[in-house]
Amino acid sequence: MKVEVNGIHINVEISGKADGPPVVLSHSLGSGMVMWGPQLDALEPDYRVVCYDMRGHGKSHAPEGPYTLDMLAGDVVGLLDALEMERVHFVGLSIGGMIGQCLGLTHAHRFDSLVLSDTAAIISEDAKPLFEERKQTAREKGMGALVEETLARWFTPAYLKANPPGVELIRKQFLSTPVSGFTECSDAILGLDYVDRLSEIDLPTLIMVGEDDLGTPVAASEAIHQRIPHSELRVLALCRAPVQYRTGGGVQWPLVGVLRRPFGVMARAGPVAPTSRVYQGDFPHALARLDGLMGQRYGFKRKDTHRHGRNQAFLIP
Protein backbone atom coordinates (compact mmCIF):
# COMPACT_ATOMS: atom_id res chain seq x y z
CA MET A 1 0.00 0.00 0.00
CA LYS A 2 1.03 3.64 -0.40
CA VAL A 3 1.30 5.96 2.59
CA GLU A 4 1.74 9.71 2.31
CA VAL A 5 4.84 10.75 4.22
CA ASN A 6 6.55 14.14 4.10
CA GLY A 7 4.79 15.11 0.89
CA ILE A 8 5.57 11.90 -1.03
CA HIS A 9 4.09 8.42 -1.27
CA ILE A 10 6.03 5.62 0.40
CA ASN A 11 5.30 2.03 -0.57
CA VAL A 12 4.92 -0.20 2.48
CA GLU A 13 3.78 -3.74 3.25
CA ILE A 14 2.81 -5.01 6.69
CA SER A 15 2.68 -8.71 7.48
CA GLY A 16 3.02 -11.12 10.34
CA LYS A 17 1.43 -11.22 13.76
CA ALA A 18 -1.09 -8.38 14.07
CA ASP A 19 -0.44 -7.82 17.77
CA GLY A 20 3.26 -8.70 17.70
CA PRO A 21 6.05 -6.23 18.40
CA PRO A 22 6.69 -4.25 15.23
CA VAL A 23 9.98 -4.43 13.35
CA VAL A 24 10.83 -2.11 10.45
CA LEU A 25 13.17 -3.40 7.72
CA SER A 26 15.18 -0.84 5.70
CA HIS A 27 16.94 -2.05 2.55
CA SER A 28 20.20 -1.25 0.77
CA LEU A 29 21.02 1.20 -2.01
CA GLY A 30 19.60 0.09 -5.35
CA SER A 31 17.31 -2.50 -3.84
CA GLY A 32 13.85 -2.51 -2.25
CA MET A 33 11.63 -4.32 0.19
CA VAL A 34 11.84 -7.51 -1.89
CA MET A 35 15.34 -8.14 -0.52
CA TRP A 36 13.84 -9.05 2.88
CA GLY A 37 11.92 -12.03 1.47
CA PRO A 38 14.25 -14.62 3.01
CA GLN A 39 13.57 -13.23 6.50
CA LEU A 40 9.80 -13.14 6.45
CA ASP A 41 9.22 -16.79 7.39
CA ALA A 42 11.44 -16.31 10.43
CA LEU A 43 9.89 -13.05 11.60
CA GLU A 44 6.21 -13.20 10.71
CA PRO A 45 5.08 -15.82 13.28
CA ASP A 46 6.01 -13.52 16.19
CA TYR A 47 6.44 -9.99 14.80
CA ARG A 48 4.48 -7.36 12.98
CA VAL A 49 6.85 -6.86 10.05
CA VAL A 50 6.98 -3.53 8.23
CA CYS A 51 8.84 -3.53 4.91
CA TYR A 52 9.07 -0.31 2.92
CA ASP A 53 10.70 1.05 -0.22
CA MET A 54 12.75 4.07 0.73
CA ARG A 55 12.45 7.35 -1.12
CA GLY A 56 13.70 6.95 -4.68
CA HIS A 57 13.43 3.14 -4.71
CA GLY A 58 10.95 0.43 -5.61
CA LYS A 59 7.38 1.67 -5.84
CA SER A 60 7.94 4.73 -3.65
CA HIS A 61 8.04 8.21 -5.11
CA ALA A 62 11.42 9.39 -6.47
CA PRO A 63 11.28 13.19 -6.24
CA GLU A 64 14.14 15.42 -7.27
CA GLY A 65 16.86 15.91 -4.67
CA PRO A 66 18.87 16.70 -2.81
CA TYR A 67 18.38 13.78 -0.41
CA THR A 68 20.08 13.60 2.98
CA LEU A 69 20.25 10.92 5.66
CA ASP A 70 18.23 13.21 7.92
CA MET A 71 15.53 13.30 5.23
CA LEU A 72 15.53 9.53 4.81
CA ALA A 73 15.37 9.07 8.59
CA GLY A 74 12.53 11.59 8.69
CA ASP A 75 10.65 9.41 6.21
CA VAL A 76 10.90 6.49 8.65
CA VAL A 77 9.57 8.59 11.53
CA GLY A 78 6.79 9.92 9.30
CA LEU A 79 5.91 6.37 8.31
CA LEU A 80 5.70 5.33 11.96
CA ASP A 81 3.41 8.28 12.64
CA ALA A 82 1.18 7.42 9.68
CA LEU A 83 0.97 3.79 10.82
CA GLU A 84 0.38 4.87 14.45
CA MET A 85 3.38 2.90 15.71
CA GLU A 86 4.93 4.49 18.78
CA ARG A 87 8.00 2.25 19.23
CA VAL A 88 9.55 -0.33 16.93
CA HIS A 89 12.65 -2.40 16.35
CA PHE A 90 14.66 -1.16 13.36
CA VAL A 91 16.78 -3.28 11.04
CA GLY A 92 18.84 -1.48 8.39
CA LEU A 93 21.27 -2.79 5.81
CA SER A 94 23.87 -0.67 3.98
CA ILE A 95 22.24 2.76 3.59
CA GLY A 96 19.47 1.37 5.80
CA GLY A 97 22.07 0.96 8.55
CA MET A 98 23.17 4.56 8.05
CA ILE A 99 19.55 5.63 8.43
CA GLY A 100 19.41 3.51 11.59
CA GLN A 101 22.37 5.39 13.08
CA CYS A 102 20.65 8.70 12.34
CA LEU A 103 17.45 7.46 13.98
CA GLY A 104 19.37 6.26 17.03
CA LEU A 105 20.87 9.72 17.40
CA THR A 106 17.80 11.83 16.69
CA HIS A 107 14.71 9.72 17.54
CA ALA A 108 15.89 7.08 20.00
CA HIS A 109 12.62 7.29 21.95
CA ARG A 110 10.82 5.67 19.00
CA PHE A 111 12.96 2.53 18.96
CA ASP A 112 13.45 -0.57 21.12
CA SER A 113 16.61 -1.75 19.35
CA LEU A 114 18.76 -1.29 16.25
CA VAL A 115 20.29 -3.84 13.90
CA LEU A 116 22.97 -2.27 11.69
CA SER A 117 24.12 -4.61 8.94
CA ASP A 118 26.91 -4.16 6.37
CA THR A 119 27.17 -0.47 6.97
CA ALA A 120 29.56 2.31 7.97
CA ALA A 121 29.58 5.47 10.07
CA ILE A 122 31.72 7.59 7.74
CA ILE A 123 32.69 7.60 4.06
CA SER A 124 36.43 7.88 3.56
CA GLU A 125 37.86 10.39 1.13
CA ASP A 126 39.27 7.50 -0.91
CA ALA A 127 35.80 6.01 -1.39
CA LYS A 128 34.04 9.20 -2.49
CA PRO A 129 35.34 9.13 -6.10
CA LEU A 130 33.87 5.62 -6.47
CA PHE A 131 30.41 6.93 -5.59
CA GLU A 132 30.81 9.85 -7.99
CA GLU A 133 31.87 7.45 -10.76
CA ARG A 134 28.87 5.19 -10.17
CA LYS A 135 26.51 8.17 -10.18
CA GLN A 136 27.95 9.35 -13.50
CA THR A 137 27.69 5.88 -15.02
CA ALA A 138 24.05 5.58 -13.93
CA ARG A 139 23.20 8.97 -15.45
CA GLU A 140 24.96 8.27 -18.75
CA LYS A 141 24.34 4.54 -19.26
CA GLY A 142 21.56 3.57 -16.90
CA MET A 143 21.40 1.09 -14.05
CA GLY A 144 22.23 -1.84 -16.34
CA ALA A 145 25.81 -0.64 -16.60
CA LEU A 146 26.24 -1.12 -12.83
CA VAL A 147 24.33 -4.30 -12.14
CA GLU A 148 27.03 -6.93 -12.67
CA GLU A 149 29.68 -5.17 -10.59
CA THR A 150 27.09 -4.62 -7.86
CA LEU A 151 26.13 -8.29 -7.71
CA ALA A 152 29.82 -9.25 -7.63
CA ARG A 153 30.30 -6.88 -4.69
CA TRP A 154 27.27 -8.21 -2.82
CA PHE A 155 27.57 -11.96 -3.39
CA THR A 156 30.40 -14.47 -3.31
CA PRO A 157 31.43 -16.11 -6.61
CA ALA A 158 30.14 -19.47 -5.40
CA TYR A 159 26.72 -18.00 -4.64
CA LEU A 160 26.51 -16.30 -8.03
CA LYS A 161 27.58 -19.49 -9.78
CA ALA A 162 24.80 -21.40 -8.04
CA ASN A 163 22.42 -18.70 -9.34
CA PRO A 164 19.62 -19.16 -6.78
CA PRO A 165 16.31 -17.35 -7.40
CA GLY A 166 17.26 -14.55 -5.00
CA VAL A 167 20.01 -13.33 -7.31
CA GLU A 168 17.63 -12.76 -10.20
CA LEU A 169 15.16 -11.04 -7.87
CA ILE A 170 17.84 -8.63 -6.66
CA ARG A 171 19.03 -8.09 -10.25
CA LYS A 172 15.54 -7.08 -11.37
CA GLN A 173 15.09 -4.82 -8.36
CA PHE A 174 18.40 -3.06 -9.03
CA LEU A 175 17.59 -2.56 -12.72
CA SER A 176 14.18 -1.09 -11.85
CA THR A 177 15.62 1.46 -9.41
CA PRO A 178 15.11 5.00 -10.76
CA VAL A 179 18.42 6.59 -11.71
CA SER A 180 17.44 9.71 -9.77
CA GLY A 181 16.73 7.65 -6.65
CA PHE A 182 20.09 5.89 -6.92
CA THR A 183 22.08 9.07 -7.45
CA GLU A 184 20.26 11.13 -4.82
CA CYS A 185 20.62 8.40 -2.19
CA SER A 186 24.28 8.12 -3.17
CA ASP A 187 24.60 11.82 -2.38
CA ALA A 188 22.99 11.19 1.00
CA ILE A 189 25.62 8.50 1.67
CA LEU A 190 28.40 10.90 0.72
CA GLY A 191 27.28 13.12 3.60
CA LEU A 192 27.67 10.31 6.14
CA ASP A 193 29.74 11.19 9.22
CA TYR A 194 28.41 9.89 12.54
CA VAL A 195 31.64 8.40 13.85
CA ASP A 196 32.18 11.05 16.54
CA ARG A 197 28.58 10.84 17.76
CA LEU A 198 28.01 7.10 17.97
CA SER A 199 28.66 7.04 21.71
CA GLU A 200 25.40 8.99 22.10
CA ILE A 201 23.33 6.03 20.87
CA ASP A 202 21.74 4.47 23.96
CA LEU A 203 19.90 1.55 22.39
CA PRO A 204 20.60 -2.17 22.32
CA THR A 205 22.40 -2.53 18.98
CA LEU A 206 23.43 -5.57 16.99
CA ILE A 207 26.03 -4.95 14.28
CA MET A 208 26.37 -7.56 11.55
CA VAL A 209 28.84 -7.81 8.68
CA GLY A 210 29.96 -10.41 6.19
CA GLU A 211 33.55 -11.50 6.71
CA ASP A 212 34.31 -10.84 3.03
CA ASP A 213 32.19 -7.72 2.59
CA LEU A 214 33.90 -5.61 -0.09
CA GLY A 215 31.88 -2.42 0.24
CA THR A 216 31.70 -2.01 4.02
CA PRO A 217 34.47 -4.21 5.42
CA VAL A 218 34.66 -5.67 8.90
CA ALA A 219 36.82 -2.75 10.08
CA ALA A 220 33.91 -0.36 9.46
CA SER A 221 31.62 -2.45 11.68
CA GLU A 222 34.31 -2.78 14.33
CA ALA A 223 34.58 1.01 14.45
CA ILE A 224 30.83 1.28 15.04
CA HIS A 225 30.89 -1.46 17.67
CA GLN A 226 33.68 0.22 19.63
CA ARG A 227 31.71 3.46 19.84
CA ILE A 228 28.14 2.33 20.59
CA PRO A 229 28.07 1.38 24.29
CA HIS A 230 25.31 -1.25 24.21
CA SER A 231 26.34 -3.08 21.07
CA GLU A 232 27.44 -6.48 19.90
CA LEU A 233 29.20 -7.39 16.66
CA ARG A 234 28.56 -10.53 14.63
CA VAL A 235 30.99 -11.29 11.80
CA LEU A 236 29.46 -13.82 9.43
CA ALA A 237 31.94 -16.12 7.76
CA LEU A 238 31.85 -16.90 4.05
CA CYS A 239 29.68 -13.84 3.44
CA ARG A 240 29.82 -10.62 1.51
CA ALA A 241 27.03 -8.14 1.76
CA PRO A 242 23.37 -9.26 1.99
CA VAL A 243 23.29 -11.43 5.13
CA GLN A 244 19.73 -12.40 4.52
CA TYR A 245 20.69 -14.56 1.53
CA ARG A 246 21.96 -18.06 2.07
CA THR A 247 22.37 -20.95 -0.33
CA GLY A 248 20.03 -23.84 0.06
CA GLY A 249 17.14 -22.58 2.16
CA GLY A 250 15.76 -20.44 4.92
CA VAL A 251 17.48 -19.59 8.16
CA GLN A 252 16.73 -17.41 11.15
CA TRP A 253 19.70 -15.06 11.38
CA PRO A 254 20.97 -13.46 14.59
CA LEU A 255 18.73 -10.39 14.41
CA VAL A 256 15.87 -12.54 15.72
CA GLY A 257 17.68 -12.84 19.03
CA VAL A 258 18.35 -9.15 19.52
CA LEU A 259 14.70 -8.27 18.92
CA ARG A 260 13.81 -10.10 22.15
CA ARG A 261 16.23 -8.25 24.40
CA PRO A 262 14.93 -5.88 27.06
CA PHE A 263 16.12 -2.31 26.63
CA GLY A 264 19.33 -1.45 28.37
CA VAL A 265 20.43 -5.00 29.14
CA MET A 266 22.86 -5.54 26.27
CA ALA A 267 26.56 -5.17 27.06
CA ARG A 268 26.14 -4.08 30.69
CA ALA A 269 29.08 -6.29 31.63
CA GLY A 270 31.54 -3.83 30.08
CA PRO A 271 31.99 -0.91 27.72
CA VAL A 272 31.52 -3.13 24.68
CA ALA A 273 30.40 -6.71 24.28
CA PRO A 274 32.69 -9.25 22.65
CA THR A 275 32.85 -9.81 18.93
CA SER A 276 31.65 -13.17 17.67
CA ARG A 277 32.42 -14.88 14.39
CA VAL A 278 29.48 -16.95 13.18
CA TYR A 279 30.34 -19.73 10.75
CA GLN A 280 28.20 -21.80 8.44
CA GLY A 281 26.20 -24.30 10.45
CA ASP A 282 26.55 -22.27 13.65
CA PHE A 283 23.40 -20.14 13.35
CA PRO A 284 21.14 -22.19 15.66
CA HIS A 285 23.81 -21.91 18.37
CA ALA A 286 24.21 -18.17 17.82
CA LEU A 287 20.47 -17.63 17.95
CA ALA A 288 20.12 -19.71 21.10
CA ARG A 289 22.85 -17.66 22.78
CA LEU A 290 21.22 -14.39 21.75
CA ASP A 291 17.80 -15.54 22.87
CA GLY A 292 19.00 -16.86 26.20
CA LEU A 293 21.53 -14.16 27.03
CA MET A 294 19.08 -11.30 27.32
CA GLY A 295 15.71 -12.95 27.96
CA GLN A 296 12.35 -12.29 26.36
CA ARG A 297 11.04 -8.73 26.15
CA TYR A 298 7.55 -9.75 25.19
CA GLY A 299 7.07 -12.99 27.10
CA PHE A 300 7.20 -15.55 24.33
CA LYS A 301 9.82 -18.01 23.16
CA ARG A 302 11.18 -18.50 19.68
CA LYS A 303 9.68 -21.43 17.82
CA ASP A 304 12.28 -23.71 16.20
CA THR A 305 10.23 -24.40 13.11
CA HIS A 306 12.78 -23.50 10.45
CA ARG A 307 15.42 -25.68 8.86
CA HIS A 308 19.13 -25.13 9.48
CA GLY A 309 21.60 -26.70 7.07
CA ARG A 310 25.14 -27.63 8.05
CA ASN A 311 26.60 -26.94 4.61
CA GLN A 312 24.93 -23.69 3.65
CA ALA A 313 26.80 -20.42 3.21
CA PHE A 314 25.09 -17.32 4.61
CA LEU A 315 25.42 -14.10 2.63
CA ILE A 316 24.65 -10.35 3.35
CA PRO A 317 24.50 -6.96 1.04
C-alpha positions in Angstrom: 0.0 0.0 0.0 1.0 3.6 -0.4 1.3 6.0 2.6 1.7 9.7 2.3 4.8 10.7 4.2 6.6 14.1 4.1 4.8 15.1 0.9 5.6 11.9 -1.0 4.1 8.4 -1.3 6.0 5.6 0.4 5.3 2.0 -0.6 4.9 -0.2 2.5 3.8 -3.7 3.2 2.8 -5.0 6.7 2.7 -8.7 7.5 3.0 -11.1 10.3 1.4 -11.2 13.8 -1.1 -8.4 14.1 -0.4 -7.8 17.8 3.3 -8.7 17.7 6.0 -6.2 18.4 6.7 -4.3 15.2 10.0 -4.4 13.4 10.8 -2.1 10.5 13.2 -3.4 7.7 15.2 -0.8 5.7 16.9 -2.0 2.5 20.2 -1.2 0.8 21.0 1.2 -2.0 19.6 0.1 -5.4 17.3 -2.5 -3.8 13.9 -2.5 -2.2 11.6 -4.3 0.2 11.8 -7.5 -1.9 15.3 -8.1 -0.5 13.8 -9.1 2.9 11.9 -12.0 1.5 14.3 -14.6 3.0 13.6 -13.2 6.5 9.8 -13.1 6.5 9.2 -16.8 7.4 11.4 -16.3 10.4 9.9 -13.0 11.6 6.2 -13.2 10.7 5.1 -15.8 13.3 6.0 -13.5 16.2 6.4 -10.0 14.8 4.5 -7.4 13.0 6.8 -6.9 10.0 7.0 -3.5 8.2 8.8 -3.5 4.9 9.1 -0.3 2.9 10.7 1.0 -0.2 12.7 4.1 0.7 12.4 7.3 -1.1 13.7 6.9 -4.7 13.4 3.1 -4.7 11.0 0.4 -5.6 7.4 1.7 -5.8 7.9 4.7 -3.6 8.0 8.2 -5.1 11.4 9.4 -6.5 11.3 13.2 -6.2 14.1 15.4 -7.3 16.9 15.9 -4.7 18.9 16.7 -2.8 18.4 13.8 -0.4 20.1 13.6 3.0 20.2 10.9 5.7 18.2 13.2 7.9 15.5 13.3 5.2 15.5 9.5 4.8 15.4 9.1 8.6 12.5 11.6 8.7 10.6 9.4 6.2 10.9 6.5 8.6 9.6 8.6 11.5 6.8 9.9 9.3 5.9 6.4 8.3 5.7 5.3 12.0 3.4 8.3 12.6 1.2 7.4 9.7 1.0 3.8 10.8 0.4 4.9 14.4 3.4 2.9 15.7 4.9 4.5 18.8 8.0 2.3 19.2 9.6 -0.3 16.9 12.7 -2.4 16.3 14.7 -1.2 13.4 16.8 -3.3 11.0 18.8 -1.5 8.4 21.3 -2.8 5.8 23.9 -0.7 4.0 22.2 2.8 3.6 19.5 1.4 5.8 22.1 1.0 8.5 23.2 4.6 8.1 19.6 5.6 8.4 19.4 3.5 11.6 22.4 5.4 13.1 20.6 8.7 12.3 17.5 7.5 14.0 19.4 6.3 17.0 20.9 9.7 17.4 17.8 11.8 16.7 14.7 9.7 17.5 15.9 7.1 20.0 12.6 7.3 22.0 10.8 5.7 19.0 13.0 2.5 19.0 13.5 -0.6 21.1 16.6 -1.7 19.3 18.8 -1.3 16.3 20.3 -3.8 13.9 23.0 -2.3 11.7 24.1 -4.6 8.9 26.9 -4.2 6.4 27.2 -0.5 7.0 29.6 2.3 8.0 29.6 5.5 10.1 31.7 7.6 7.7 32.7 7.6 4.1 36.4 7.9 3.6 37.9 10.4 1.1 39.3 7.5 -0.9 35.8 6.0 -1.4 34.0 9.2 -2.5 35.3 9.1 -6.1 33.9 5.6 -6.5 30.4 6.9 -5.6 30.8 9.8 -8.0 31.9 7.4 -10.8 28.9 5.2 -10.2 26.5 8.2 -10.2 27.9 9.4 -13.5 27.7 5.9 -15.0 24.1 5.6 -13.9 23.2 9.0 -15.5 25.0 8.3 -18.7 24.3 4.5 -19.3 21.6 3.6 -16.9 21.4 1.1 -14.0 22.2 -1.8 -16.3 25.8 -0.6 -16.6 26.2 -1.1 -12.8 24.3 -4.3 -12.1 27.0 -6.9 -12.7 29.7 -5.2 -10.6 27.1 -4.6 -7.9 26.1 -8.3 -7.7 29.8 -9.2 -7.6 30.3 -6.9 -4.7 27.3 -8.2 -2.8 27.6 -12.0 -3.4 30.4 -14.5 -3.3 31.4 -16.1 -6.6 30.1 -19.5 -5.4 26.7 -18.0 -4.6 26.5 -16.3 -8.0 27.6 -19.5 -9.8 24.8 -21.4 -8.0 22.4 -18.7 -9.3 19.6 -19.2 -6.8 16.3 -17.3 -7.4 17.3 -14.6 -5.0 20.0 -13.3 -7.3 17.6 -12.8 -10.2 15.2 -11.0 -7.9 17.8 -8.6 -6.7 19.0 -8.1 -10.2 15.5 -7.1 -11.4 15.1 -4.8 -8.4 18.4 -3.1 -9.0 17.6 -2.6 -12.7 14.2 -1.1 -11.9 15.6 1.5 -9.4 15.1 5.0 -10.8 18.4 6.6 -11.7 17.4 9.7 -9.8 16.7 7.7 -6.7 20.1 5.9 -6.9 22.1 9.1 -7.5 20.3 11.1 -4.8 20.6 8.4 -2.2 24.3 8.1 -3.2 24.6 11.8 -2.4 23.0 11.2 1.0 25.6 8.5 1.7 28.4 10.9 0.7 27.3 13.1 3.6 27.7 10.3 6.1 29.7 11.2 9.2 28.4 9.9 12.5 31.6 8.4 13.8 32.2 11.0 16.5 28.6 10.8 17.8 28.0 7.1 18.0 28.7 7.0 21.7 25.4 9.0 22.1 23.3 6.0 20.9 21.7 4.5 24.0 19.9 1.6 22.4 20.6 -2.2 22.3 22.4 -2.5 19.0 23.4 -5.6 17.0 26.0 -4.9 14.3 26.4 -7.6 11.6 28.8 -7.8 8.7 30.0 -10.4 6.2 33.6 -11.5 6.7 34.3 -10.8 3.0 32.2 -7.7 2.6 33.9 -5.6 -0.1 31.9 -2.4 0.2 31.7 -2.0 4.0 34.5 -4.2 5.4 34.7 -5.7 8.9 36.8 -2.8 10.1 33.9 -0.4 9.5 31.6 -2.5 11.7 34.3 -2.8 14.3 34.6 1.0 14.4 30.8 1.3 15.0 30.9 -1.5 17.7 33.7 0.2 19.6 31.7 3.5 19.8 28.1 2.3 20.6 28.1 1.4 24.3 25.3 -1.3 24.2 26.3 -3.1 21.1 27.4 -6.5 19.9 29.2 -7.4 16.7 28.6 -10.5 14.6 31.0 -11.3 11.8 29.5 -13.8 9.4 31.9 -16.1 7.8 31.9 -16.9 4.0 29.7 -13.8 3.4 29.8 -10.6 1.5 27.0 -8.1 1.8 23.4 -9.3 2.0 23.3 -11.4 5.1 19.7 -12.4 4.5 20.7 -14.6 1.5 22.0 -18.1 2.1 22.4 -20.9 -0.3 20.0 -23.8 0.1 17.1 -22.6 2.2 15.8 -20.4 4.9 17.5 -19.6 8.2 16.7 -17.4 11.1 19.7 -15.1 11.4 21.0 -13.5 14.6 18.7 -10.4 14.4 15.9 -12.5 15.7 17.7 -12.8 19.0 18.4 -9.2 19.5 14.7 -8.3 18.9 13.8 -10.1 22.1 16.2 -8.3 24.4 14.9 -5.9 27.1 16.1 -2.3 26.6 19.3 -1.4 28.4 20.4 -5.0 29.1 22.9 -5.5 26.3 26.6 -5.2 27.1 26.1 -4.1 30.7 29.1 -6.3 31.6 31.5 -3.8 30.1 32.0 -0.9 27.7 31.5 -3.1 24.7 30.4 -6.7 24.3 32.7 -9.3 22.6 32.8 -9.8 18.9 31.7 -13.2 17.7 32.4 -14.9 14.4 29.5 -16.9 13.2 30.3 -19.7 10.8 28.2 -21.8 8.4 26.2 -24.3 10.5 26.6 -22.3 13.7 23.4 -20.1 13.4 21.1 -22.2 15.7 23.8 -21.9 18.4 24.2 -18.2 17.8 20.5 -17.6 17.9 20.1 -19.7 21.1 22.8 -17.7 22.8 21.2 -14.4 21.7 17.8 -15.5 22.9 19.0 -16.9 26.2 21.5 -14.2 27.0 19.1 -11.3 27.3 15.7 -13.0 28.0 12.4 -12.3 26.4 11.0 -8.7 26.1 7.5 -9.8 25.2 7.1 -13.0 27.1 7.2 -15.5 24.3 9.8 -18.0 23.2 11.2 -18.5 19.7 9.7 -21.4 17.8 12.3 -23.7 16.2 10.2 -24.4 13.1 12.8 -23.5 10.4 15.4 -25.7 8.9 19.1 -25.1 9.5 21.6 -26.7 7.1 25.1 -27.6 8.0 26.6 -26.9 4.6 24.9 -23.7 3.7 26.8 -20.4 3.2 25.1 -17.3 4.6 25.4 -14.1 2.6 24.6 -10.4 3.4 24.5 -7.0 1.0 
